[in-house]
Amino acid sequence: MNTTETIAGLRFCLSTAGKVRQGFVPTMGALHHGHIALVERAVNECGRVTVSIFVNPTQFNDKRDLDRYPRTVDRDKEMLSRVLRENDVVFLPSVMEIYPGEDKRVFDFGNLGRVMEGEYRPGHFNGVAQVVSRLFDIVKPDVAYFGEKDFQQLAVIKALAEKTGQRVEIVGCPTVRESDGLAMSSRNALLTPEHRAAAPVIYHAMLGSQNLFLEKGKEAAREFFTGKIGEVDGFRVQYYEITDDTDLVPADYASDMIKGRNYHICVAVYAGGVRLIDNVRISLE
């Protein structure tokens, strides 16, 4: 694989690809098997793949969160070397390379950017849109791959591609979980051993709340979920929501669900000082 820190270097690498399907996997590093699953799919479907590693400062509304975000570049490159091919590229830009000047662009995603993560992390999705649109302009991929664990982000990026007219196919890939059910996340490395051992309660409590929603509605399901999380010392729920995957319109009862749309339970939970998000699709079977 090729490695470059500059846009000029990346464009040189990509210019040698010829007319092949260009795949792109943007990451913030601290890679895990969930990221690698995205890369593997890209490799299987594209003639040339670029993986970016860039911790984007504009999407952090808390500088402390930015400072403590895990950075494991050497390990990341070693993991990618096992998957990427000779002509694939790892792009490791600096902040100045991505933002040579202040990015003052403001994106309005309507409801998509206001609910759930948008409510509790003001400015987050504007920062996501800034960096993703910038990376799309640099890489010019035919297809880009994102994990469904970041459920709301995926909806925002699909809207971004449409809003900006960027001709890139956005592919969502299933959440990869540990054997105990915990969704793989770079933030898991920040958990204490005790909180890591308890964290699978998030996934299992979501699953356990599904039937309550279908039978009694969201408030009963939320109460069940909050109760289960509250049984773990140091854990607390920030939000529990049930929404469609298109416009992120909430459903209070099963009767609110629009035919033809997929619905997910979406949660944010604090495990001590570490904020974890997850979601599961509601099964009607």
C-alpha positions in Angstrom: 0.0 0.0 0.0 1.0 3.6 -0.5 1.1 6.2 2.3 1.0 9.9 1.9 0.4 13.0 4.1 -0.3 15.5 1.3 -3.1 16.1 -1.2 -0.6 16.3 -4.0 0.8 12.9 -3.0 -2.6 11.4 -2.8 -3.6 12.8 -6.2 -0.4 11.4 -7.8 -1.1 8.0 -6.4 -4.7 8.1 -7.6 -3.7 9.4 -11.1 -1.9 6.1 -11.7 -5.1 4.0 -11.1 -6.5 4.3 -14.6 -10.2 3.9 -15.1 -11.1 1.8 -12.1 -13.9 2.1 -9.5 -12.5 4.3 -6.7 -13.5 3.4 -3.2 -13.1 5.5 -0.1 -13.2 4.8 3.6 -12.8 7.9 5.8 -11.8 7.2 9.4 -10.5 9.0 12.5 -8.0 6.2 13.2 -7.9 4.1 16.3 -9.0 1.4 14.0 -10.8 -1.8 15.0 -12.4 -4.7 13.2 -15.4 -2.6 12.3 -13.3 -0.3 10.3 -11.5 -3.2 8.7 -14.8 -4.7 7.6 -15.5 -1.5 5.7 -12.1 -1.6 4.1 -12.5 -5.2 3.2 -15.8 -4.5 1.5 -14.2 -1.6 -0.4 -11.3 -3.8 -1.6 -13.8 -6.4 -2.8 -15.9 -3.9 -4.7 -13.3 -1.4 -6.0 -10.2 -1.4 -8.1 -8.5 1.2 -6.0 -9.2 2.1 -2.3 -8.2 5.2 -0.3 -8.4 5.1 3.5 -8.0 8.4 5.3 -7.0 8.8 8.9 -7.8 12.2 10.2 -9.0 13.3 13.6 -11.3 16.2 12.5 -11.3 19.0 15.1 -14.4 20.8 13.7 -16.7 18.0 14.7 -15.8 18.0 18.4 -17.9 20.5 20.4 -15.8 19.6 23.5 -12.0 20.2 23.2 -11.4 17.7 26.0 -13.0 15.0 23.9 -10.8 15.9 21.0 -7.7 15.8 23.1 -8.5 12.4 24.6 -9.6 10.8 21.3 -7.3 7.7 20.8 -4.5 8.1 18.3 -2.8 4.9 17.2 -1.4 5.6 13.8 1.4 3.0 13.7 -1.0 0.3 14.8 -3.6 1.5 12.3 -1.1 1.4 9.4 -0.1 -2.2 10.4 -3.7 -3.3 10.4 -4.4 -1.7 7.0 -1.3 -3.3 5.5 -2.9 -6.7 6.0 -6.0 -5.7 4.0 -5.0 -3.1 1.4 -3.3 -4.0 -1.9 -0.1 -2.6 -3.4 -1.8 0.2 -5.2 -4.2 1.2 -2.5 -3.6 4.4 -0.5 -3.5 5.5 3.2 -4.0 9.3 3.4 -2.7 10.8 6.7 -3.2 14.6 6.3 -2.5 17.3 8.9 -5.1 19.8 10.0 -3.4 22.4 7.8 -3.6 20.1 4.8 -7.4 19.7 5.2 -8.1 23.2 6.5 -5.5 25.7 5.0 -7.9 28.4 6.1 -10.9 28.5 8.5 -13.8 26.5 7.2 -16.8 28.9 7.7 -19.3 26.8 5.7 -22.6 26.2 7.5 -24.8 23.2 6.4 -28.5 23.0 7.3 -29.8 19.4 7.4 -33.1 20.4 9.0 -34.4 17.7 11.3 -31.6 15.3 10.5 -29.1 17.6 12.2 -31.3 18.7 15.2 -32.4 15.5 16.9 -30.5 13.0 19.0 -26.8 13.7 18.4 -27.6 17.1 16.9 -29.4 18.1 20.1 -26.7 17.0 22.5 -23.7 17.8 20.3 -24.4 21.2 18.8 -22.2 21.9 15.7 -21.1 18.2 15.5 -22.8 17.5 12.1 -21.7 20.7 10.6 -18.1 19.6 11.4 -18.8 16.2 9.9 -20.2 17.8 6.8 -17.2 20.1 6.5 -14.6 17.3 6.6 -16.5 14.8 4.6 -17.3 17.2 1.8 -13.6 18.3 1.8 -12.4 14.7 1.7 -14.8 13.9 -1.1 -13.5 16.9 -3.1 -9.9 15.7 -2.6 -10.4 11.9 -3.2 -13.2 12.2 -5.7 -14.4 8.6 -4.9 -17.1 6.7 -6.9 -18.3 5.1 -3.7 -17.7 5.7 0.0 -18.3 3.3 2.9 -19.6 4.2 6.4 -20.6 2.1 9.4 -24.3 1.9 10.4 -23.3 2.2 14.0 -23.2 5.9 13.4 -26.8 5.7 12.3 -27.5 9.5 12.2 -24.2 10.4 10.7 -25.0 8.0 7.8 -28.3 9.8 7.1 -26.6 13.2 7.3 -23.8 12.1 4.8 -26.4 10.8 2.3 -28.2 14.2 2.6 -24.8 15.9 2.2 -24.0 14.1 -1.0 -27.4 15.1 -2.4 -27.2 18.7 -1.2 -23.7 19.3 -2.7 -24.3 17.4 -5.9 -21.3 15.2 -5.3 -21.5 12.1 -7.5 -20.5 9.5 -4.9 -22.5 6.4 -3.9 -22.9 6.2 -0.1 -22.8 2.7 1.2 -23.8 1.8 4.8 -22.3 -1.3 6.3 -23.7 -3.3 9.2 -22.4 -2.7 12.8 -19.7 -5.0 13.8 -20.0 -6.3 17.4 -17.7 -7.9 19.9 -18.7 -11.5 20.9 -20.6 -10.1 23.9 -22.7 -7.7 21.8 -20.9 -4.4 22.4 -20.7 -2.4 19.2 -17.1 -1.9 18.2 -16.0 1.7 18.7 -12.7 3.5 19.1 -14.0 4.9 22.3 -14.2 1.4 23.9 -10.5 1.7 24.5 -11.2 4.5 27.0 -13.5 2.4 29.1 -12.3 1.1 32.5 -12.1 -2.7 32.8 -15.3 -2.7 35.0 -17.3 -0.5 32.6 -16.0 -2.5 29.6 -17.3 -5.7 31.2 -20.7 -4.1 31.9 -21.1 -2.3 28.5 -22.9 -5.1 26.7 -25.9 -4.2 28.7 -26.5 -1.4 26.2 -27.1 -3.8 23.3 -29.1 -6.3 25.3 -31.3 -3.7 26.9 -32.1 -2.3 23.4 -33.1 -5.8 22.2 -35.1 -6.3 25.4 -37.0 -3.0 24.8 -38.3 -3.9 21.3 -41.4 -5.8 22.2 -42.4 -3.2 24.8 -42.3 -0.6 22.1 -44.4 -2.7 19.7 -46.9 -3.5 22.5 -47.0 -0.4 24.6 -45.1 2.4 22.9 -41.8 4.3 23.2 -42.3 5.6 26.8 -42.6 2.0 28.2 -39.6 0.9 26.1 -37.5 3.9 27.3 -38.4 3.2 30.9 -37.3 -0.4 30.5 -34.1 0.6 28.9 -33.3 3.3 31.4 -34.0 0.9 34.2 -31.6 -1.7 32.9 -28.8 0.8 32.3 -29.4 2.3 35.7 -28.6 -1.0 37.3 -24.9 -0.5 36.4 -22.9 1.8 38.7 -21.7 4.8 36.7 -23.9 4.3 33.7 -26.6 6.8 32.6 -28.8 7.2 29.6 -28.6 10.5 27.6 -31.3 9.6 25.1 -33.4 6.7 23.9 -35.2 7.3 20.6 -37.0 5.3 17.9 -36.8 6.8 14.4 -36.9 6.0 10.8 -33.7 5.8 8.7 -34.7 8.4 6.1 -35.9 11.6 7.8 -35.2 10.6 11.4 -38.9 11.2 12.3 -39.6 9.7 15.7 -42.2 7.0 16.3 -44.1 7.0 19.6 -46.1 3.9 18.8 -45.8 1.0 16.3 -48.9 2.6 14.5 -46.7 5.6 13.7 -44.3 3.6 11.6 -44.5 4.4 7.9 -44.7 1.4 5.6 -41.6 0.8 3.6 -39.2 2.5 6.0 -36.8 0.9 8.4 -36.9 1.9 12.1 -34.2 1.8 14.6 -33.8 2.1 18.4 -31.0 4.7 18.8 -29.3 5.4 22.2 -26.5 7.3 23.8 -25.2 6.1 27.1 -22.5 7.4 29.4 -20.3 4.7 30.9 -18.5 6.8 33.4 -17.0 9.6 31.4 -17.1 7.7 28.1 -20.1 8.4 25.8 -21.2 5.4 23.7 -23.8 5.4 21.0 -25.5 2.4 19.4 -28.6 1.4 17.5 -30.6 -1.7 16.5 -33.2 -2.2 13.8 -36.6 -3.0 15.1 -37.7 -6.4 14.0 -41.4 -6.7 13.2 -41.2 -10.5 13.0 
